[in-house]
Amino acid sequence: MSNILKLGVPAGSLQEATAELFRRAGYRITFSSRSYYPSIDDDEIECLLIRAQEMARYVQDGVLDAGLTGHDWVVETGADVHEVAELIFSKTSRRPVRWVLCVPEDSPVREVKDLQGKRIATEAVGLTKQFLDKHGVTAKIEFSWGATEVKPPKLADAIVEVTETGSSLRANNLRIVAEVLTSTTRFIANHQAYADPWKRQKINDMALMLKGAMAAEGKVGLMMNVRRELLDKVLAILPALQQPTISDLADKDWVDVNTVLDESVVRHIIPRLKAAGARGIVEYPLTKIID
């Protein structure tokens, strides 16, 4: 029987973002509306859709060899897993998500210690308990099945909720008292699976391609021909942190300049490069950047 890597793909809000990241990394994942087993164009990988909240536990127990989930859910479940890579992406932005302790705008609570003996609603009971323990606070922590933002003040004195932009909190007139945890997506592996040479190589290769795809996001390649006598003038226009590749052309009076830039600045730089003497300027997309 051939080797198979059992890979957990997060269901829900991260599902499409994960599939898009894998696509840019060179893997095509296809979802079926009636199946929890997405197909992938790699015969050595078997995918399973799992809620991010449960992923770390299934990876720890060996039901899955590897998977993607948030650092918050690894901490929440206390799962013992190997962290392969940090992948900073989410359903809304490239910013990490934050778990925050919130109260209504008119609440008398100003500090964490003011929640002594109070009722707190959250989906992350373990995270919240750990946070309160660090502050020496004892409170009644209740698991919230959803719509946590609407529970204060009638059903809870405070909530611990995840946010990316804070818009939902503001819409519900909630005020942040403290940040409980900052979390990013992690590529995790089962310890035993990672100890297996074949699976470890498969997992590491996948992590390399995923990180390469993320590194290329928002970047483009730019190449151009430049007369040697104008090279310094052209290079002075390019961002200082870039190190262009400069190659000789058949005509020794000219060189080829190739570099990588943020896509957002290219529209400002190309006209200046042309004015400085660059010719044959070509902008091209990037799918992966491997360091």
Phi, psi and chi 1 to 4 in degrees:
 res  aa     phi    psi   chi1   chi2   chi3   chi4
   1 MET       -  135.2 -180.0  178.4  178.5      -
   2 SER   -72.8  157.4   60.1      -      -      -
   3 ASN   -67.7  140.7  -73.6  -48.1      -      -
   4 ILE  -132.9  133.0  -65.8  -67.4      -      -
   5 LEU  -101.0  124.2 -177.6   77.7      -      -
   6 LYS   -90.8  112.7  -63.8  173.2  -68.4 -176.4
   7 LEU  -112.6  127.6  176.5   68.6      -      -
   8 GLY   -90.3  125.8      -      -      -      -
   9 VAL  -108.0  126.5  176.5      -      -      -
  10 PRO   -66.9  125.8   23.1  -32.3      -      -
  11 ALA   -81.7  160.2      -      -      -      -
  12 GLY    93.8 -137.7      -      -      -      -
  13 SER   -63.8  -28.2   61.5      -      -      -
  14 LEU   -92.4   -2.8  -78.2  178.5      -      -
  15 GLN   -60.7  -53.0 -177.8  173.5  -37.8      -
  16 GLU   -70.2  -37.3  -67.2  -57.9  -33.4      -
  17 ALA   -63.9  -37.3      -      -      -      -
  18 THR   -66.3  -44.8  -60.7      -      -      -
  19 ALA   -61.7  -38.9      -      -      -      -
  20 GLU   -67.5  -41.0  173.2   59.1   19.3      -
  21 LEU   -62.3  -44.2  175.2   60.7      -      -
  22 PHE   -63.7  -37.2  -89.6   77.9      -      -
  23 ARG   -61.4  -44.4 -175.1 -165.2   65.3   76.7
  24 ARG   -68.7  -24.3  -70.3 -170.6  -76.7  113.1
  25 ALA   -83.3   -7.9      -      -      -      -
  26 GLY   107.7    6.6      -      -      -      -
  27 TYR  -114.3  131.9  -56.9   87.8      -      -
  28 ARG  -105.4  112.1 -174.9  169.2  -62.0  -81.4
  29 ILE  -102.2  130.6  -62.3  176.9      -      -
  30 THR  -120.7  128.3  -55.7      -      -      -
  31 PHE   -99.3  144.8  -59.2  104.2      -      -
  32 SER  -113.3  138.4  169.1      -      -      -
  33 SER   -64.4  -19.0   59.9      -      -      -
  34 ARG  -112.3   10.4  -63.2 -174.8  179.0 -177.8
  35 SER  -133.0  143.9  174.5      -      -      -
  36 TYR   -96.5   11.7  -74.2   93.5      -      -
  37 TYR  -118.1   85.9  -67.0   90.4      -      -
  38 PRO   -63.4  151.4  -15.4   28.3      -      -
  39 SER   -92.4  152.0   61.8      -      -      -
  40 ILE  -139.1  145.5 -174.0  169.8      -      -
  41 ASP   -82.8   49.4   58.6  -13.0      -      -
  42 ASP  -146.4  111.9 -173.2  -35.7      -      -
  43 ASP   -67.1  -11.9  -67.4  -22.0      -      -
  44 GLU   -96.2    5.4  -64.1  176.4  -25.2      -
  45 ILE  -123.7  134.5  -60.0  175.3      -      -
  46 GLU  -118.8  120.3  179.1 -177.6  -80.4      -
  47 CYS   -97.3  149.5  -66.7      -      -      -
  48 LEU  -141.0  129.2  178.3   63.2      -      -
  49 LEU   -79.4  122.6  -89.1  178.1      -      -
  50 ILE  -136.7  141.4  -66.3  -72.4      -      -
  51 ARG   -58.9  138.5  -76.1  169.1   54.0   86.6
  52 ALA   -56.6  -33.1      -      -      -      -
  53 GLN   -63.5  -26.2  -66.0   90.6  -34.3      -
  54 GLU  -102.6  -10.5  -57.7  175.3  -72.0      -
  55 MET   -57.1  -49.8 -173.1   75.3   70.3      -
  56 ALA   -61.1  -37.8      -      -      -      -
  57 ARG   -65.9  -42.6  177.2  165.9   54.5   87.3
  58 TYR   -69.5  -33.2  -75.5  118.8      -      -
  59 VAL   -69.3  -43.5  170.8      -      -      -
  60 GLN   -57.6  -42.5  171.9 -168.8  -94.6      -
  61 ASP   -80.7   -5.8  -65.3  -15.3      -      -
  62 GLY    86.1    4.3      -      -      -      -
  63 VAL   -63.6  -34.6  176.6      -      -      -
  64 LEU  -121.1  146.7  -62.2  167.8      -      -
  65 ASP   -81.1  -34.0  -64.7  -43.0      -      -
  66 ALA  -157.1  165.5      -      -      -      -
  67 GLY  -174.9  170.6      -      -      -      -
  68 LEU  -113.0  131.1  -76.8   80.2      -      -
  69 THR  -157.8  171.2 -170.4      -      -      -
  70 GLY   -80.2  148.7      -      -      -      -
  71 HIS   -57.1  -32.6  172.9   62.6      -      -
  72 ASP   -60.2  -38.4   44.1    1.4      -      -
  73 TRP   -78.5  -24.4  -62.2  116.4      -      -
  74 VAL   -66.7  -44.6  177.3      -      -      -
  75 VAL   -66.9  -43.9  175.6      -      -      -
  76 GLU   -58.9  -43.6  167.4   70.5   11.2      -
  77 THR   -87.2  -13.5   58.3      -      -      -
  78 GLY    67.0   25.7      -      -      -      -
  79 ALA   -69.3  141.3      -      -      -      -
  80 ASP   -97.3   96.5 -179.6   15.2      -      -
  81 VAL  -132.7  163.5  -65.7      -      -      -
  82 HIS   -92.4  125.8  176.1   77.0      -      -
  83 GLU   -87.3  116.5 -176.8  176.4  -50.9      -
  84 VAL   -85.6  -44.3 -178.7      -      -      -
  85 ALA  -160.4  153.2      -      -      -      -
  86 GLU   -97.1  129.3  179.5 -179.5   26.4      -
  87 LEU  -122.8  100.7  -55.9  171.6      -      -
  88 ILE   -83.5   87.6  -54.2  176.7      -      -
  89 PHE  -149.5  157.8   77.5  104.6      -      -
  90 SER  -152.6 -176.1   62.9      -      -      -
  91 LYS   -72.3  -24.5   64.0  177.7  179.2  178.7
  92 THR  -109.5  -40.2  -58.2      -      -      -
  93 SER  -152.9  179.7   70.0      -      -      -
  94 ARG   -90.0    2.8  -72.6  -69.4  -64.7  -87.9
  95 ARG   -78.8  149.0  -65.5 -168.4  -60.4  -91.7
  96 PRO   -62.9  155.2  -20.1   32.2      -      -
  97 VAL   -89.0  155.2  -62.1      -      -      -
  98 ARG  -124.4  135.0  -62.6 -173.5  -57.5  149.1
  99 TRP   -93.7  123.2  -76.9   90.2      -      -
 100 VAL  -126.9  148.5  -69.6      -      -      -
 101 LEU   -91.6  121.1  175.1   65.0      -      -
 102 CYS  -127.1  152.0  -57.8      -      -      -
 103 VAL  -137.1  164.0  -63.7      -      -      -
 104 PRO   -60.3  151.7  -24.7   35.0      -      -
 105 GLU   -53.7  -36.9  -77.6  -74.7    0.1      -
 106 ASP   -93.5   10.7   57.5   -1.6      -      -
 107 SER   -69.6  144.4  170.0      -      -      -
 108 PRO   -74.1  -10.4   26.4  -34.6      -      -
 109 VAL   -68.8  124.6  172.8      -      -      -
 110 ARG  -119.7  -27.6  -63.9  -66.8  165.7 -178.5
 111 GLU  -131.8  165.0  -59.5  177.5   69.7      -
 112 VAL   -59.1  -38.9  178.5      -      -      -
 113 LYS   -63.4  -20.8   64.8  179.9 -177.6 -179.4
 114 ASP   -71.3   -8.6  -62.9  -26.2      -      -
 115 LEU   -93.3    8.1  -73.5  165.0      -      -
 116 GLN   -55.0  123.1  178.7   68.2   33.0      -
 117 GLY    77.5    2.0      -      -      -      -
 118 LYS   -87.4  174.3  -58.3  -65.7 -174.2 -179.3
 119 ARG  -104.7  127.7 -173.9 -172.9  -56.8  -92.9
 120 ILE  -124.6  129.4  -57.9  174.6      -      -
 121 ALA  -104.0  137.2      -      -      -      -
 122 THR  -166.5  157.1 -178.0      -      -      -
 123 GLU   -84.6  -21.8 -173.1 -179.2   -3.7      -
 124 ALA  -104.6   76.0      -      -      -      -
 125 VAL   -64.6  -44.5  173.6      -      -      -
 126 GLY   -63.0  -45.9      -      -      -      -
 127 LEU   -57.6  -46.4  -82.5 -180.0      -      -
 128 THR   -64.3  -42.9  -57.2      -      -      -
 129 LYS   -63.2  -44.4 -174.8  178.0 -173.5  -53.1
 130 GLN   -59.6  -41.7  -68.3  177.7   45.9      -
 131 PHE   -65.7  -46.0  176.5   75.8      -      -
 132 LEU   -66.2  -37.6  -66.6 -179.7      -      -
 133 ASP   -58.9  -40.0  -73.4  -13.8      -      -
 134 LYS   -63.3  -27.4  -70.5  178.8 -177.7  177.9
 135 HIS   -99.1    5.2  -72.3   79.4      -      -
 136 GLY    66.4   31.3      -      -      -      -
 137 VAL  -111.4  134.1  171.9      -      -      -
 138 THR  -111.4  124.2  -58.9      -      -      -
 139 ALA  -142.1  166.7      -      -      -      -
 140 LYS   -89.1  112.2 -175.8  174.1 -178.2  180.0
 141 ILE  -102.8  120.7  -54.4  171.4      -      -
 142 GLU  -112.4  136.3  -63.6 -178.4  -18.9      -
 143 PHE   -70.0  132.4  178.9   77.9      -      -
 144 SER  -104.6  129.5  174.2      -      -      -
 145 TRP   -85.2    0.8  -67.7   94.4      -      -
 146 GLY   142.4  170.3      -      -      -      -
 147 ALA    50.0   42.0      -      -      -      -
 148 THR   -62.4  -34.0  -52.0      -      -      -
 149 GLU   -62.2  -23.8  -62.1   98.2  -33.9      -
 150 VAL   -91.6   -1.7  -56.2      -      -      -
 151 LYS   -76.3  -36.4  -65.8 -171.5  173.9  178.2
 152 PRO   -74.4  147.4  -14.5   30.1      -      -
 153 PRO   -95.9   -6.1   35.0  -35.6      -      -
 154 LYS   -73.3  -40.7  -68.0 -174.9  177.3 -179.5
 155 LEU  -100.8  -12.0  -59.4  178.3      -      -
 156 ALA  -159.8  152.1      -      -      -      -
 157 ASP   -82.2  -26.2  -60.9  -65.5      -      -
 158 ALA  -156.3  167.0      -      -      -      -
 159 ILE  -135.0  156.4   65.5  169.4      -      -
 160 VAL  -117.0  116.7  170.3      -      -      -
 161 GLU  -136.7  154.7  179.1   66.6  -27.7      -
 162 VAL   -89.6  142.8   67.5      -      -      -
 163 THR  -146.7  150.5 -177.1      -      -      -
 164 GLU  -112.3  -46.5  -72.2 -171.7   47.9      -
 165 THR  -110.3  -18.8   64.8      -      -      -
 166 GLY    83.7   -1.5      -      -      -      -
 167 SER   -64.6  -40.1   57.7      -      -      -
 168 SER   -66.9  -37.0  179.8      -      -      -
 169 LEU   -64.5  -45.3  -59.0  177.6      -      -
 170 ARG   -63.9  -38.2  -69.3 -170.6  -66.2  -88.8
 171 ALA   -64.2  -26.0      -      -      -      -
 172 ASN  -103.8   18.1  -73.9  -79.8      -      -
 173 ASN    55.6   44.7  -63.5  -47.9      -      -
 174 LEU  -107.2  146.3  -65.2  173.0      -      -
 175 ARG  -116.5  133.6  168.0  169.7   48.5   84.8
 176 ILE   -79.2  126.1  -63.8  175.7      -      -
 177 VAL   -94.0  -40.4  174.4      -      -      -
 178 ALA  -159.0  155.8      -      -      -      -
 179 GLU   -93.1  126.8 -176.3  174.7  -72.7      -
 180 VAL   -88.1  -44.5  175.0      -      -      -
 181 LEU  -162.0  141.0 -179.1   76.3      -      -
 182 THR  -102.4  133.1  -61.3      -      -      -
 183 SER  -133.8  143.6  176.8      -      -      -
 184 THR  -128.7  166.5   54.1      -      -      -
 185 THR   -72.8  138.0  -58.1      -      -      -
 186 ARG  -123.7  144.0  -51.5  -64.6  169.0   94.7
 187 PHE   -95.2  113.0 -172.1   25.2      -      -
 188 ILE  -116.4  158.4   59.6  173.1      -      -
 189 ALA  -138.8  151.9      -      -      -      -
 190 ASN   -69.4  137.3  171.8  -90.0      -      -
 191 HIS   -58.3  -43.9  -74.8  -65.5      -      -
 192 GLN   -67.7  -40.6 -173.7  173.9   -9.1      -
 193 ALA   -64.1  -39.9      -      -      -      -
 194 TYR   -71.0  -20.2 -158.8   69.4      -      -
 195 ALA   -79.3  -17.4      -      -      -      -
 196 ASP   -78.4  122.8  175.6   86.4      -      -
 197 PRO   -55.0  -43.5  -26.3   35.6      -      -
 198 TRP   -66.5  -46.6 -178.1   87.9      -      -
 199 LYS   -67.1  -39.1  -70.0 -174.9  177.6 -179.5
 200 ARG   -60.6  -43.6 -178.6  171.3   63.0 -109.1
 201 GLN   -64.1  -41.2 -173.2   65.1   57.6      -
 202 LYS   -63.9  -44.2 -169.4   75.7  174.6  176.4
 203 ILE   -65.8  -45.1  -69.2  168.5      -      -
 204 ASN   -65.7  -38.1  -73.9  -16.5      -      -
 205 ASP   -63.0  -42.1  -71.7   -9.6      -      -
 206 MET   -64.3  -43.4 -167.1 -178.5  -54.5      -
 207 ALA   -61.8  -40.5      -      -      -      -
 208 LEU   -60.5  -43.6  178.4   68.7      -      -
 209 MET   -70.7  -37.3  -59.2  -55.2  -74.6      -
 210 LEU   -65.3  -44.5  -69.1  171.2      -      -
 211 LYS   -66.8  -35.0  -71.1 -169.4  -69.2 -175.3
 212 GLY   -64.6  -39.2      -      -      -      -
 213 ALA   -65.9  -38.8      -      -      -      -
 214 MET   -69.6  -37.0  -65.9 -168.8   67.9      -
 215 ALA   -64.7  -28.4      -      -      -      -
 216 ALA   -84.3  -11.8      -      -      -      -
 217 GLU   -63.0  128.3 -173.6  174.9  -18.0      -
 218 GLY    80.2    7.0      -      -      -      -
 219 LYS  -112.9  152.7  -54.2  -77.1 -172.9 -178.0
 220 VAL  -137.7  158.6  -65.7      -      -      -
 221 GLY   -94.6  149.5      -      -      -      -
 222 LEU  -137.7  125.4 -159.2   64.1      -      -
 223 MET  -130.7  152.7   59.5 -177.4  178.3      -
 224 MET  -160.8  160.3   68.7 -151.4   77.9      -
 225 ASN  -102.8  138.9  -65.0  -27.4      -      -
 226 VAL  -140.0  136.3 -177.9      -      -      -
 227 ARG   -66.1  138.8  -67.2 -171.4   68.9   89.2
 228 ARG   -54.1  -38.8  -74.7 -174.1 -173.1  -84.7
 229 GLU   -68.1  -17.2   62.6 -165.4   52.8      -
 230 LEU  -106.1    2.0  -60.0  174.7      -      -
 231 LEU   -59.5  -47.6 -177.9   57.8      -      -
 232 ASP   -60.4  -38.4  -71.2  -16.4      -      -
 233 LYS   -64.4  -41.2 -174.1  177.3  178.8 -178.9
 234 VAL   -69.8  -44.1  167.2      -      -      -
 235 LEU   -63.4  -30.5  -66.8 -178.6      -      -
 236 ALA   -65.3  -21.1      -      -      -      -
 237 ILE   -81.9  -29.8  -64.2  171.3      -      -
 238 LEU   -71.7  148.9  -61.6  174.5      -      -
 239 PRO   -53.1  140.0  -26.9   34.7      -      -
 240 ALA   -60.5  -30.3      -      -      -      -
 241 LEU   -79.7  -11.1  -65.3  179.0      -      -
 242 GLN   -81.8  147.8  -58.0  -60.5  -39.1      -
 243 GLN  -123.6   87.8  -65.3 -177.6  -26.4      -
 244 PRO   -62.8  150.9  -17.8   30.3      -      -
 245 THR   -88.4  126.8  -61.2      -      -      -
 246 ILE  -116.3  123.7  -58.7  171.5      -      -
 247 SER  -125.6  145.6  -53.7      -      -      -
 248 ASP   -70.8  146.7  -68.8  -27.4      -      -
 249 LEU  -107.0  172.0  -65.3  177.6      -      -
 250 ALA   -58.8  -38.6      -      -      -      -
 251 ASP   -83.9  111.2 -174.9  -22.5      -      -
 252 LYS   -65.6  -11.2  -63.1  -58.1 -179.1 -178.2
 253 ASP   -81.4   -7.5  -69.2  -26.3      -      -
 254 TRP  -124.2  153.1  -71.3   77.9      -      -
 255 VAL  -131.6  159.5  -64.6      -      -      -
 256 ASP  -102.1  131.7  174.6   69.3      -      -
 257 VAL  -115.0  126.2  177.3      -      -      -
 258 ASN  -129.4  128.8 -157.5  -33.5      -      -
 259 THR  -148.9  170.5 -169.9      -      -      -
 260 VAL  -118.9  132.8  174.0      -      -      -
 261 LEU  -134.4  161.3  -61.5  171.8      -      -
 262 ASP   -66.7  132.5  -70.9  -26.9      -      -
 263 GLU   -57.3  -32.2 -172.2  175.1   15.1      -
 264 SER   -67.3  -21.0   60.1      -      -      -
 265 VAL  -100.5  -12.2  -54.8      -      -      -
 266 VAL   -60.7  -40.8  170.1      -      -      -
 267 ARG   -63.2  -23.9   65.4  178.4 -178.8  -90.7
 268 HIS   -86.3  -30.2  -56.0  -63.9      -      -
 269 ILE   -85.3  -37.6  -72.6  179.7      -      -
 270 ILE   -57.2  -47.1  -74.1 -179.0      -      -
 271 PRO   -59.8  -36.2  -25.2   36.5      -      -
 272 ARG   -70.4  -36.9  -64.9  174.1   59.6 -161.4
 273 LEU   -64.7  -42.7  -69.1  170.3      -      -
 274 LYS   -63.1  -42.1 -173.5  175.3 -172.3  -56.2
 275 ALA   -64.4  -28.3      -      -      -      -
 276 ALA   -83.0   -6.3      -      -      -      -
 277 GLY   115.6   -1.7      -      -      -      -
 278 ALA   -68.6  142.7      -      -      -      -
 279 ARG  -133.5  161.1  -65.8  -65.2 -179.7  -95.6
 280 GLY    59.2   40.6      -      -      -      -
 281 ILE   -73.2  125.9  -57.2  171.4      -      -
 282 VAL  -126.7  125.9  176.5      -      -      -
 283 GLU  -101.2  134.0  176.4 -173.2  -18.9      -
 284 TYR  -137.9  148.3   55.3   92.3      -      -
 285 PRO   -74.1  154.9   27.5  -34.3      -      -
 286 LEU  -119.3  139.0  -59.7  174.1      -      -
 287 THR  -105.0  -31.2   56.5      -      -      -
 288 LYS  -147.9  144.0  -74.2  173.8  -81.6  -64.7
 289 ILE  -126.1  116.2  -62.5  176.4      -      -
 290 ILE  -108.5  119.2  -52.1  -64.5      -      -
 291 ASP   -74.7      -  -69.7  -29.3      -      -
